[in-house]
């Protein structure tokens, strides 16, 4: 049985005051009705501050990105070991905005996953197709290519990985894949995992990300292979985030 997981991705939003208020509201709203693992991935500059607030919390701290390099002359980069020192648990790798805006390749994403795991971080590895690829009927081909790049790296422990399917066309647009279409992609991902992992693939959590809100979370999370969500905009609202977490059973 896979325990549901809901992670909020704050993206480049917030302030010290906002982080404090939002997290305290989330903390005070957690009750025994919520039965999922929870996390928040915050901007680098707030990691230490948020880590203090979340000390001894059920909400696990996460970063939104990590360098593919371990140390050296890479101005502006942040190494996995540095994130580990800040008590990060989660790290996002391959988010669609990193792939699309910053042109991160599959090989770069795989390298990031490898160094993240070596530092003891838990990696959420994102895959998904663009609107153009979707309209061309290439959804499964694109995701297969992204996964095969990951499977080809022996330094990545698939058993310790979380996969997030986030259709690029649904990120921040208000558009959402229907539960049935999202499930079809999640089932495809699990079958590809089974091909290289066998029965262990049943233990890998696969999240859905793409305009998940309180009013559509339950129907998405009720799908057999959807094990929670990677939440964007709704993660900036305590009540909305808690409501989504409450739907992850």
Helices and strands as residue ranges (DSSP letters): E 5-9, H 16-29, E 37-42, G 44-46, H 47-53, E 59-63, H 80-85, E 90-93, H 96-101, H 106-118, E 122-127, H 131-135, H 139-151, G 158-160, E 162-165, G 168-170, H 179-197, G 198-203, E 206-208, H 217-221, E 228-231, G 233-236, H 238-247
